[in-house]
Amino acid sequence: MRKIYFLLFILSFVSGFTQSVNLINPANNAVYPSQQYFCSGESFNLKVDAVATSTGDYEIESVNPSAFPLSAGSIPINFPATGSNKFSEAFPIGFTFSFYGKDYTKAVMGSNGRLVFTNNPELENLKDINTYTDRTYSGVTGYNTYSALPSKDYNKIFKNNASQELNLAQIFFGYTDVVTRSQNSSVTYLYKNINLGGVNGLIVSFQNQIRTDGTGGISSSSYFSNVLLLEDGRIVIYVNNKTEDTYNAILGIQNEDATNFKVPTHSNTAYNYNNGPWKSEGKAWLFTPNQNLTPKFKWFRNTTQLAETGNSLSGFVPNDNEVLKVEVTYHDPSGAQVGPMVSDDITFRKAQTPVITKQLDNCQVIMKITNFDAALKYEWYRVGNPTIISTNQEIYLSRVTDSPGKFYVKVKKPDGTVCASGSDSNQLEYLSEKLPAPLNSNPAVVCDNSAVPAATKVVNLYQLIYPKYDPASGLEKYNVYFYEGSASTLVTNPENYVVNANQIANLSFAVKDGNDNMSCITGGSPVYFISVTNAMNISTCSSQPFFDLKAAFEQNFPGYYTFTYTYVDGTSAGNGTAVDVTKSVNVKTTFLGASCSANTLVTFTSGPAIAVPQVPIQERCAGTDNNSNRFDFNYIKSVLDPANQYDVKFYNKSDNSEIVVSNGPGANLNAAGYFWTSIIGDYTIYARLISKTNSSCFANSNDIILRVYRKPQIVAQNPVVMKNCQGNNVFNLTKNVTDLVNAGPEVSVSLEYYAQNGTLLTPAEVANYDASVFGTKPYIKITYNSNCGDVVNFDLQFNPKPAALVSQIIVCSELNYTLQKFQNAVINNADQYTFTDDLGNALPPNFDVSVLPKTVKFLIKDKATGCFSDVQTVTFVKGANTPLLVSETNFVVCDTDFDGKTAFDLNSKKTVFSTNPNAVFEFFKDVNFTQPIAANYTNETAFAQKVYVRISVPGFCASLGIINLKVNTPTKSSTLESKYYICYGETLTVDAGPENPTRTWSTGETSTTVLITKTGNYSVELTNADGCTYTHNFTVSDENQPKIEVVNQTNSSIEVIANGGVKPYKYYFNSVAQSSNILMNPTAASYEIQVESATGCLGEPKTIYFIKINNAFSPNADGINDVWKIDNLDKMESVSVIIVDRYGNKVFESTDNRTVEWDGKFSGRSLPTSTYWYTATWFDPVTQKSEQRQGWILMKNRN
């Protein structure tokens, strides 16, 4: 990789300076085109835009450092934090510094040895260590990649996106991976302003630069750098005391986009300032901007050199297709040519006068420029009109649409100028090629208005539609063809074409060029023949004062005719739909804009009148669309025309439209003659009776009302429920109409009553309906009209008699029994009933039950139905106590929180007292049953308490039960603790104490004591003599043990970092104690390391392998030190060893921890004696750390 960049570096010097030139017009400094057009006699003045110029680059020369005041600065350059790869705060330059064509007033230092410049506002933020980093590309294996100047890599300064760029101009002064101030306190970053011979300057100093390889290795030698910026653009870079050449570094400059750079050449060809290895030479490097060059000129006409040697050529008169060329070379002050020769040339072309021709092309005329030049501009004109009609080589004139005239072309040079002479072409005329226009833009119309008009007429299509070609006209030849119908049948005799009366002759025509190659004009041209009689008589009904003459007259003619109706007295008859039959009417028949028309005189003769009967209102209920819900027009016809003398038609009153059979939405008439309308209310129609013998004689009926109303809604409950008490079978079924339906006043409602079997009931049977005779399900038929009605049903029911639920009442200790208690005992929901004695008298409020048995007779009345019971009998009798298995029991439980109170499930003791499933248990705190408690009860008196139970079974009196509650508690251990401490290698004894006879440890043991060797969480479950258990939890901790956290190794030491326990520590390396945590100069291959606290507590040991790397070997086959290897690397994981020579070329690599031995060869070839560089990385499975070592190897070979 190094060799490639070095080659690029050399090529950048060889390529040198390049420039381009242009021939321009000195009058306006416009650049001449590569092809220049000219007019006859025209001359040109030309100039080359090449002048004495600067290369825009820098000259480099070595200077004695003493020639410039290159001392240390005095003002600190501040960095935001310690550590590597940082940028400083921006600091002022003190003047405007021009660098590669851009001006800067501030600079920022990179901690790896560079100054950066930009006018981007982000310059102030480069100090942000979370966003930016001073990234290097020095090619350190395993640390970074390699990149030489020029390269945009040095603009990639974003910390979290290594590919993102910020354009920076840069000055490098030993730029490499540099030790930071935090690692080397003698590193200083300073600046100060000076004045050098009247020129303002800025000195930046970077003292005690020390290189690091980025992975822990640090150079033993420091060097110093000074950068001097001068206001005249000069730059001085001085790197001193850089004595090591084992790493890559940069000395040079680069512009913002990495398109220009400069790096000096080292006097030792083995060294390379462009990111290669090098030592300082005791020189300072001066970079001077703007090297000046002077141009020289040669002029050529074609290949003949002209005498002119300056940058201008005047009065040059070219010939057609002649080439003028200028050649320019640039020379430095010594006269030496710099860079290649550059040139520019112009080809001169004469602007020719255009020549045009024309030709007939079927339906068009083409005019064309025969000597067309695509580089010139052309404009077509019609003579007498200044408007440009085209700028193309050709124009196309339609023989149909374009008007005749004369045409010519004007030519212009590419720049739009016109020559003084010879710009206009010859003129051509377009006249005889023009085709005639059609004779008639409207359809052709002919007329016949005689008393008996003709059925056909012969016409000449050449005279009606398009003229026939006449050779004497002087026009170019054309042909005309006529066609009939959609099939386009050719008309063979256009001069004698026959048209039919009152019909369209659908004709089309085509005008073709003289050779019949193309149709130039086509179109449809129908021919119409208006043939109408001049007189007509119409018979009408005598009862009809007006007649629809429009319908009667126009039905005989095509719909595209136009008709005008006028009475003979000259007044208008409107549109003819209602003319006065007492007057005669003139009807004028025309078509479009035809020149001819027909006039017809119409007279009227009256006929007999028609009598029309009245139709009664027709009614229907609103409902679904079916014939039973439609109006029957057949019935209405029979009312209007019982003798079937007329044709009867129906019309809508609203718009006089005829009602015809249809299936559409809304009102419609079906084919069976039934009419439907969904409109609620009156729908008005009328009928027209038309004489079957004389269709012009008719009469209209009066309005016929079709009434539709919504079907009344039943408002009564359906079925209507009626109830009697058991034993009463007679009901009054009579109902009012308003009780049943909500019919409006327009509806006449009738009611009919029917028995369950369908028998029509008389009024008397309705008022005294016997359900035992006619059944319990009678009904009413409701009729609204002939097709609409409803049915309301009855449901006759019988309410039951009330009855007592018991015949005996048990008396326990009572002497009186209240009436309310009595009522509740004999029937459910007693408040819904009334109680009396068997004679109907009120019962006493209390019953004396001191003497038993006692019998009570009474009646019960249902308040809701009014129904009475039969006489009821209930007897009071003496009851016995509920039998119990025991009257008292004990209830003992253990407490878990040692307070003597816990929950008791009292229900669990029910079966101790009684196993009767019907027994009812109630729990109380007192013997008098006044303080009830829940079945899930927590004792209120600690350790012991009595509770009471009331127990009752149906048919028995309640009995008393007693439960003695007792609470036992666990016994706490007197020896157990919550936390114990253990050191490495110790055994801990934990004692549960003598209080509890039963023990269960979380380890599974049941002994009084357990032995513990590991840290963790433990527990023991302890049970006392009463069977009460509790669990004791405890922790065994190693926090008093020192723990090894980190083990660091170098080639000569092992460092141990521990934490935990009491300090100071004692450290054991293979059982040898010492107070220091660093073992210097280890000799063993591995070490067992252990740390002991000040209290004598040992921590867990770790065994590590010592990695020591030798830096010399001699592969001379003497059996001693013939290979280079790293001991104990086979105990490591993820191993990688890479060895490179002084140029960075890889000579050895291994990733196998079993084969890490180098015999000093590369590809089987022995390498020369030299210093080589290694990078070794591995992962230590013991310390759980990734390690990397870098260093040098001296290989002494036979040579």
Secondary structure, DSSP 8 states (H G I E B T S, - for coil): -HHHHHHHHHHHHHH-------EEETTTTEE--SEEEE-TT--EEEEE---SEE-SSEEEEEE-GGGS-----SEE---SSSSSS-B---EEEEEEEEETTEEEEEEEEETTTEEEE-SSGGGGGTT-TTTB-----B--TTT--B--SS-GGGG--BSS-TT-----EEEEEEES-B--TTT-TT-EEEEEEEEETTEEEEEEEEEEEEEE-SSS-EEEEEEEEEEEEETTS-EEEEEE-----SS-EEEEEE-TTSS-EE----SSTT--TEEE-----S-EEEEEE--EEEEEEEEEETTEE-S--SSEEEEE---TTEEEEEEEEEE-TTS-B-S--EEEEEEEEE-----EEEEEETTEEEEEETT--TTSEEEEEETTEEEEEE-SSEEEEETTTS--EEEEEEEE-TTS---SSS-B---EEE-TT-----S-SS-EEEEE-SSS--SEEEE-HHHHT-----GGG-S--EEEEEEETTTTEE-S-GGGEEEETTSEE-EEEEEEETTS--EEEEEE--EEEEE--SEEEEEEETT-SEE-HHHHHHTTS-TT-EEEEEETTS-B-TTSSSEETTS-EEEEEE-TT-S--EEEEEEEEEE----------EEEE---SSGGGSEEHHHHHHHH-TT--EEEEEEETTT--EE-B---SSSEE-TTSEEE---SEEEEEEEEEEESS-TT-EEE---EEEEEE----B-S-SSEEEEEETT--EE-----HHHHB---TT---EEEEE-TTS-B--HHHHHTEEHHHH-S--EEEEEEETTEEEEEEEEEEEE-----S-SEEEESS-SEEEHHHHHHHHSSSGGGEEEEETTS-B--SEEE-SSS-EEEEEEEEETTT--B---EEEEEEE--B---S-SEEEEEEE-SSSSS--EEEGGGGHHHH---TT-EEEEESSTTS-SB--SEEE-SSSSEEEEEEEEE-TTSB-EEEEEEEEEE-----SS--SEEE--TT--EEEE--SS-SEEEETTS--SSEEEE-S-EEEEEEEE-TTS-EEEEEEEEE-TTS-EEEEEEEETTEEEEEEESSSSS-EEEETTEEESSSEEES--SSEEEEEEE-TTS-B---EEEE---B--EE--SSSSSS-SEEBTTGGG-EEEEEEEE-TTS-EEEEE--TT--EE-SEETTEE--SEEEEEEEEEEETTTTEEEEEEEEEEE----
